[in-house]
Amino acid sequence: MDDCLFCAIVAGTIPAEVVHETERTVAFRDIAPAAPVHVLVVPRTHVADASTVGPEHAEDLAAMVVAAREIAETEGIAAEERGYRLVFNVGRDSANSVPHLHLHVIGGRPMTWPPG
């Protein structure tokens, strides 16, 4: 999509601190981190958000979760060591500000519940 911020990051036309790339995904640090580790994993293909995901997106979703696990291991927050949170936000009330499917990998500090 021409006006999608994350599509521009995937294309390399907007800079980001990329920490992980695969054939299907790109992961980069969040510009407003909620924790010491806050990385966004996006599919290279534009998908609006989790509410629009269908069976045709299965391989991208699996690649996103695998990338998240690899990022957690690289960042030293893997479940065996400390733990982390994976989050998909959908819609305005969730503070989803970019309409491109993205998975938040958040960790490096104890998480609270409810999130906040």
PyMOL commands that set and color helices and strands:
alter all, ss='L'
color gray80, all
select helices_A, chain A and resi 5-11+50-52+55-75+92-94
alter helices_A, ss='H'
color red, helices_A
select strands_A, chain A and resi 18-21+25-29+37-43+84-87+103-107
alter strands_A, ss='S'
color yellow, strands_A
deselect
rebuild
show_as cartoon
